[in-house]
Amino acid sequence: MTIQWFPGHMAKARRQVTEKLNLIDVVIELLDARLPLSSRNPMIDEIVGDKPRLILLNKADMADEKVTEEWTAYFRGLGIRTLPIDALSGKGVNKLPELCRELAADMLTKRAERGMQGRAIRIMILGIPNVGKSSLINRLSKRSVAQTGDRPAVTKAQQWVKVGDTLELLDTPGILWPKFEDQMVGLRLAASGAIKDELIDFTEVALFVISYMMHYYPERLLERFKLKELPEDKVAMLEEIGRKRGCLISRGEIDYDKAAELFLRELRSGKLGRVSVERPIDWEMEEPIGKPLM
């Protein structure tokens, strides 16, 4: 699935991020634990450069715990500090201030050697739309200072938020890249809700996830849709979902679009259990699981 989407406010956001970097001590990169690399904007490496960085795997409560451990090990191998969190419940968030102090230690030492007064560590939070930046800021500040929502592109402007006397956070709008060259990245992002639904083909995305779950999570499909055995392929599985959920049109035919949309709603709401739609090994495979037929 090839999607091109770079609204004007996102181009402006990238420019603002670049302009503010000289004020920043630590960059927090917020990723979706269910699809870490696909939710990682490759432009951020270019923009951020060598600033101290921490990766947070948000929505870890919705991701497969074992797969999240694989991703933590993957990033550790790249020399990047990584912390799984759940911004909504606050799980893991309390470790964030200390990690930021560790990453900013050199800066704090240099300031002390120059006789400069201590100040709050300035942090920039970056991530694609709908990954949970505003929820994280609200959790850290213990008040509703950032607008949240289940739609991408809720945050439209930068804002500074104080967290006690130790941290100052710069919230930024989510930044997508102009074009998803890898169709698998587009499918994973669409499945998670990071792309506006008006821009996606529900059936194509649902078939991708169904294929992935038939390979890695067959028991979840059997249990959720009360099946004795899995159908022979992903299209037949979508048809079963349509029948089970009453997504029918004239003459009892399946309404594929309706069944696909319903399936994705259940996936995003967690009704299908803790599901990761990306593993480190997926980036090594010539034929990834769930790849659409050409």
Secondary structure, 3 states (H helix, E strand, C coil): CCCECCCHHHHHHHHHHHHHHHHCCEEEEEEECCCCCCCCCCHHHHHHCCCCEEEEEECHHHCCHHHHHHHHHHHHHCCCEEEECECCCCECHHHHHHHHHHHCHHHHHHHHHCCCCCCCEEEEEECCCCCCHHHHHHHHHCCCCCCCCCCCCCCCCCEEEEECCCEEEEECCCCCCCECCCHHHHHHHHHHCCCCHHHCCHHHHHHHHHHHHHHHCHHHHHHHCCCCCCCCCHHHHHHHHHHHCCCECHHHCECHHHHHHHHHHHHHCCCCCCCCCCCHHHHCCCCCCCCCCC
